[in-house]
Every structure is written in structure tokens, then in C-alpha cells.
Amino acid sequence: MRADGIRPYGKERDFVNKKIIPWALLCALLLGGCQWGEEATAASSPPPESVPKTAQELLEEQTIDDTHDAFLVDTGGRLGALLVTVERGEENSEGELGGYFVTISVWDPQNMEKPIQTMESELEYAAFKHHDVVDANFDGYQDFGYMWFIGNQPTYWDYWIWNEETGQFVSEPEFRSISSPVFDAETKEIHGWARESGAADGVNTIHKWVDGELVCVRRIEVRKTDSSDGPFDLAFVLIVQDRIDGELTEVFRTEFPAGSGGYFEERSKWEDLDYHGETR
């Protein structure tokens, strides 16, 4: 339709069609090319990288029940917080503990394809799901322990020490001889206590790290003497051993008559490594 309202005919109409149609085709081609370009760009662009889950998020996803346990150890080193999982395995019918084996796995949250290390241990039944995260060798890196025996009072633990150089935890067998360990970061001492009975007799130990080796530097024992007369008339002896030339050597012994209870005060004195007796 022309501007004057008259529809074009014949050659005039052909001219108009020849002029309009190529422009329409050009626009269609341009529009299609833009869409193809967008699709090609989207297809060739790499997918967005997924953000790794934090150690805490991974911990919250773990199953914790009668056969599974999990906790975090923030080593304080280049790997940061690590995830530790514990899985209960077969029972050990031939073992003295009457317990079962467990598999302990250590995971790097930045790469969860496989654990960075696994360890095997044997536990007494009630010891499962008792863990401890502590700087057990006072080197500034966090270590962890897992209880393997629990009694009326004594508890015994396995501890694994973090080695920042190798990026692995290393077992320290000496911990198996320390009951209910208490770590003193100020004195760098590890105190143990194993009660024998309701009379509070038993064994105190004090350990220290000497040239990278964990050793007992003092052992204090309170035990019933042969002169004890029945369960209600008990006499006790207190024995102290110090580490001398690499061996525990007796340095003090004294007896307490039945009913005196004097061993409580005397024992507490020897729990201080700077104490060496009144006459020494």
C-alpha cells in the first residue's frame, strides 16, 4: 500500500517486493546468527567450578551411630582441619579385651576421593566413640587420641602425633601405658592416674618428651602392705621411682599404718617433679 492509499500493481508491485524481501532475509539471517553464536559460546564455556565443602559440612554429613564415629582434627598445619572417621569391624573373639577391631581413616576435605591414611586398632566394647583432640607432644600441632579401654576408673588411649613434614599421623605406643592422661602445656608434662580401689591406692605416672621420645620420668605407687589386716584395717606403702640414666630407679619408700591416710599428702608432694623429698 502506497502512502496515497493506492495498492501497487504490476511492475511497481514487483519492485516493492524485490526491495523488501532481501532486507527481511538479511534480518532473519542476522538474528539466527546471533542465536547460534550465543548457543556456541554457552556450549564451549567450561561449567562453573563447584565450591568444596568445608570440613564442618563434611562432618555433619557423616553417620555417627553404634558402628560409626567421626570428628575433626585441626592440625594447625598446611592441611588445616582434617576429617577422621572410625568404623567398627569384626569382633576379636581371641583377644583379651573381648572387643573388636576398628578402622580409623583420615580425610583431607579438599580431596575426598580416598583417605590420606588409615590405621587399625582394637577396642574394648565400651571404649567406642571416645576421642580426644590435643597437642599431645607440645609442638604446636594438634594430635588425636582414641580410647581403647575403659574400666571403673582407668582409661587407656592410643594417640597419633601429627607430622607436619610428612602430612601424616604417627602412632606413639608409649601412650598405651598411661591411664587417663592429662596434658599440661605449661610444664610439658603428661600425668597419668590408675586407681586400684576405693582407698585411692594406685599408680601415678609423669611422662615427658625427651629428644623426641615419650618416657616416664617419675612413677608413684601406693599399695597395700603385707601387714594389712583385712579389708577394714589396711596399711599402705608409698614408693617413688625416678628416671636415672635411662631407667626407673627407686628413690623413696615409706609406710603408713592402717587408718592414718598420710599417703594422700605425701603422694601429692611427689606429683611435683621439682620435689625430691625432705632429706634429699
TAHULIN-V119498 format. One record per helix or strand. SS is the DSSP state (helix for helix, strand for strand). FROM is the first residue (numbers start at 1). TO is the last residue. If there is no record, write none. Layout:
# TAHULIN-V119498
ss | from | to
SS | FROM | TO
SS | FROM | TO
This chain:
# TAHULIN-V119498
ss | from | to
helix | 10 | 44
helix | 55 | 61
strand | 68 | 74
strand | 81 | 91
strand | 100 | 108
strand | 111 | 111
strand | 117 | 123
helix | 125 | 127
strand | 131 | 134
strand | 143 | 150
strand | 155 | 163
strand | 168 | 171
helix | 173 | 177
strand | 179 | 179
strand | 182 | 184
strand | 189 | 195
strand | 202 | 210
strand | 213 | 224
strand | 236 | 244
strand | 247 | 256
helix | 263 | 270
